[in-house]
């Protein structure tokens, strides 16, 4: 599938995720940003987002690549030790200390590495 066809195909993903996320689609990469001040609500938003994206993938007959799916927390250091929901549909999603975002490697303190 070519890049233009792929972008057209996934263009409705942000509409179907949920109202509490900011989705970033760039070429064949998709990032979903969730913001929340209260940790309990943050985990609820994670669960809701995972549920919504799972429904979207199923409806579009796609499979999420869990080897490329991860969670990174950008937050004050006193939140870094708090447990995030990282299991969904009997699969574990890796919580990572750094990731590549739009070609730039950043860590959970927003340092470019």
Secondary structure, DSSP 8 states (H G I E B T S, - for coil): --HHHHHHHHTTHHHHH-TTEEEEEETTEEEEEE--SSHHHHHHHHHHHHHHHHHHHHHTT----TTS-EE---S-GGGTTS----EETTEE-EE-SEEEETTEEEETT--B-
